[in-house]
Amino acid sequence: MSERHSAWEESGTFEVASGVFRIPLPLPNDGLHAVNIYVLVDGDELVVIDSGWATQESRGHLNEGLARLDFAVSDITQFLITHSHSDHFTQAVAVRSEYGTPISLGEGERYTLGAITPERVRRPYAQFPKLLRAGAKDVVDALEALPEDFSVDMNSWGLPDRWLQGTEIIELKTRTLRAIHTPGHTRGHYVFWDSDAGLLFAGDHVLPQITPSIGFEAAPDSSPLKHYLASLLLVRTLPDATLLPAHGPVGPSVHARVDELLDHHGSRLHNTLVAISAGAVTAREAAARLGWTRRERHFDEMDVFNQMLAVLETAAHLDVLVERGQLAVTELGDVAHYTVR
């Protein structure tokens, strides 16, 4: 099917480059609607970048998408996973349980996989200390009050067969990929660069329509925004390439979108500093003074999950401002209070 004649989340199998196909897979209860996986036809074998969420509906779409190429799930010879979030990782684990298909994943995801329990999947407990430090006890209370409306199959999780470390060269039959560590969205996030074809399989590191969450994982790192900005600059040093994102349509220029993301975070840093200058003291207070989403929604207009992300993003920007010497932070009780230097 033609990439130009479809909304990005519409079901199908779309050729985005010679021998490379995008298959959007549906997500359960998720505002992102779908995740793109990329199928690389490697001679008589298949290499798949990201895998989708391990649900019956997603598996059905995967089976149908591969059948359009005259392949089946059993033909996948390896999964290259950008990071360990459910929508990227868990279906690979399910397929491996059936066919033994090996999985490669960034070494930094070891921390999150080691921390995952059913309770941590149902509730973002790992984020509670950060929210409390941000002065957002109201958000923690609201999260704890949510009904538990889904069960967790711990068989959806497991360690990869290969940990990616640093920058690695992955030699396939028909192409060479460079696996590049890009922490920020998660500690062990990787992108896969095909320099000969001019393609960047970007996962959630560079998204064309939204900004990725920063450090939302079961074992979050310190100052994830600092790492994310450094990772954006690293990708910006590569030759420009076609953007193949996990969520959203294919884009013509990685550089153009990276520049937009850097500009966005530059503006957020400025506006967060202004919020503290105007009297906000905590990350929760600063988040309430900022606009959210493209529509510049007020904090109180968002659901509790997005309020949590807003507070965490604000805290991440405050941490960078402290690191840059523009703010000072004082711990009063368990809450961080910020002042302009």
N, C-alpha and C positions, 0 to 999 in steps of 0.2 A: 504494500500500500504506500501511497505517496505521503511523505512527511508533511507536505504543504497543505493537504486537504483535510486535516483532522485536528480537533482540539487535542491537546497533548495527553489528557487522561483517557481519551477514548480507546476502547479495546482494539487491539490489532497488532500486526507485526510490521514495523516500518523500517525500511532500509535507510540508514543515515549516512553510510559511507560504504565503499565496496567491501562486502563481506561482513558488515557490522549492522545489526538489527536491534532496534529499540522495541521492547515489549512492556507497555504499562500494565502493572498489576494492581488490583484494588486493595485498599486498606480498610480494616475494620474500625469504625467509630473514629475516624481521623479527618480533620479538616483539610488535609493535603489531598485527599481523594485517592491518590495513586502513587506508586513509586515506579520509576523507570529501571528496568534491568536491561543490560546490553549483552547480546548474544554475538560472539565472534565465531564465524565459521572458519575453522582452522583445518583445512583439508577435509578429511572425513570425520573430524571431531568437532566438539563444541566447547568453547571456553565462555563462561558466563560471569559478568561483573555485576555483583549484588544479586539478590535472590528473591526478594519479596518476603512478606509475612507468611508464616506457616498457618494458613487457613485453607479450608476446603475450597472456598471461592477462588482464592489466589492460585491454588494448585490447578484448578480447572482452566483458568486463563493461561497459565504457563503451558499446560499440555496443548491447548488449542494454538497458542502462539508458535510453539515449536513445530506442531504438525503442519502449519502453513509452510514451513521450510523443509518439510519431509524428514524431520528429526523427531526424536522423543527424549524425555527426561533421561533415559538410560544412556543417551549418547553424550551427555555432558561429561567431560573429562576432568574439569576442575572448576571451582568457584574462586574468584578473586573478590573479596569483600572489602568495601571501603571502611566500614566500621560496624560495631556490634549492636546498633539499635535494631529493634525487632523487625522493622520493615525492610531491613537490608540483609539480615543475618539468619533469621530463624528457619526460613524455608530451605536454605542450604543444609542446615543441620538435619531437617526432616528427610531431604533427598539422600544425604549421606547414610542415614540409617537404613535406607532401602538398597542403595547401590554402591555404597562405599566411596562416593565421589569426594575427593580431597578438597579441603578448604584452606585458603590462605587468608590471614588477617594480621593487622598491625600489632606489634608487641605491646603497645600501650593499652590495648583493650584487655590485657590480662587482668588489670586491676578491677575493671568493671565486671568481667565474667566471674572473677573470684568473689565479688560482693553480691551477686544476684541471688535473691531468695524470693519465694512467692510473695512475701510481704512487700519487698522492695519493688517488685514489678507492679503490684496493685496500687501502691502508694509511693510517691517520690520521697521516701524517708531520708534518703541521702541528702536531699536539699533542705530538710528542715533546719539543721543547724545554721546553714547560710541564711535562710529566711529569718530565723530568730535574731541572728547577728545584724540583719538588715532592718530590724524593728518591725517585722511583718508578722507578728504573732496572730493577727486577725486572719491572715492568709493561711497560716498553718492550721488554725482552728477550723477554717472552712474546708480545707483539704481533708482533714481527719473526719469531718462530718459527711463526706460524700458516701453514697452507697457503694458497696462492692458488687458491681454488676457483671463481673466476668471472672472466670477461673483462670488459673495459670498452669500450663503444662510445662513442668520443668524439663521434660524431654526435648523441648524446643531449644534448649541451650546446651552448649558443650564447648570444649576447647577446639581450636582449629588443628589441622594436621601440620600446618607450617606457620610459624610466626615471622612476619616481615619485620626487618630491622634496618633502620637507616634508609638509604636509597638502594634499591635492588633492581637488577636487570632480569626480566622474565622473558626467556626465549621460547616463542611458540613456533609452530611449523611454518607459519606464513607471515608472521610479524614479530616485532620486538617491542615489548612494553617496558617502560621504566616506572617502577613503583616508588612514589615519593611521599614521605611522611609529612602530613599537613595537620598537626594538632591544633585544637581550638574548639571545633564543634564537639569532638571527643578527644581524649588523650592519644588514641592510637589511630586516628583517621588517616587514610591513605587516598591519594589520587593515582590514576594510572595514565601515563602519557605515551602516546604513539607518535613519536616525532616524525617518522617517515610519512604517515598518513595525515599528520596535522590534527590529531584528535586528543582531547583531554577528557577522560572519564572522571568526572569531578565529584561524584558522590554528593554529599551535602556541604562540601567546602565552598563551592561557588554555585549559587542558585540564581536563575535568571530573573525571578519575579519577587522573591522574598529574601530576607536576610536570615541565615540559619541561626538557631539557638546556639548559645555558647556555653559549653561545659555542662550540659544537661545529661548526666550519666550517673550510674550507681556509685562510682568512686571518682568524684570530680577532682580535677587538678587545681593547684593554686594559680591564680591569675590566668584563666583560660583565654581572656580577650587579648592579653599580651601575646600569647602564643598564636592566636588566630590571626592577628594583624601581621605578625612575622611570617606566617604561612602564606598569607595573601601576597606579601612582597616577594616571597620565594617563587611562587607561581608566576608572578608578574615578570620575573627575570627570564623565564622560558620564552622561546619563540611563540608568537601568537598561534592559537589553535581554535578549532571548532569546539564549542562548549557542549559537552554531553552530560547534563545534570541528572541527579536522581529525581528531582521534582521540578516540573516545568518543561517548556519546549526547548528543543535544541537551539543553541545560539551561535551566531557567526563568529564571535570574538570573545575569547577568554579575557584578553586584556581590557576590553571595554567594560565588561561586567566587573572585573576586579577593581578598576578605577572607580566605578560607581559605589562599590562596597566600601572602599577606603574613604571615599567622600562621605558616605553615610555615617560611618563610625567617627570620622572627624567632626561631623556636625553634632552627633550624639555626645561626644566628649565635651564639645563647647556648650551645648545646652544643659548638660548635667552640671558642669561647672557653674553656669548661670543660676541653676536651681539652688545650688548650695549658697551662692553669693546672695540670693534673694531670701534666704532664711531657712531653707530645708536643712535638716541636720542628719537624717538617716537616709538610707537607700529607699526605704518605703515612702518617706516624705518626698524625696526627689522624684520617684516614679510617678507620684500623684500630680506633679507639676509638669510632666512631659506628655506629649501626644504619642499615641500608639497606633500602629498599622498605617497604611497609606491614607486612611481617612482621618488620621490624627484624633483617634478616639480617646476620651478621658478614661483614666484608670478605672473609675467606678462603672463604666459601661461594659467592661469585659467580664467574661466568666472567670472563675477562680483559677483555672489552669493557666490561662493567659495572664492573669494578674501575677501568678507565681513567676512566669517567664519574664514579665516586665520588671519585677523586683530584682530577679537574679541578673538580668541584663544591666540594670542600673547599677547594681553592686559591682559588676565586672568593670563598668566604665569608671566608677569611683576608685576602684583598686588601681587602675592604670593612671588616673590623675594623681593618686598618692605616689605611685612609682616615679612619675615624671616631676614630682616636687611641686605640683600646683595646689594640692590639698594636703592637710594634715589629718590624721585619724587618731581618735582617742577611744579606748574601750571603756565604756561606762556600764558596769555590770556585764551583761552578755551582749550588749548592743554597741555597734560601731557608730561613733559620732564624728562628722566631718566638718572641717572649717577650712576657709581659704587661707593659704599661707601669705 
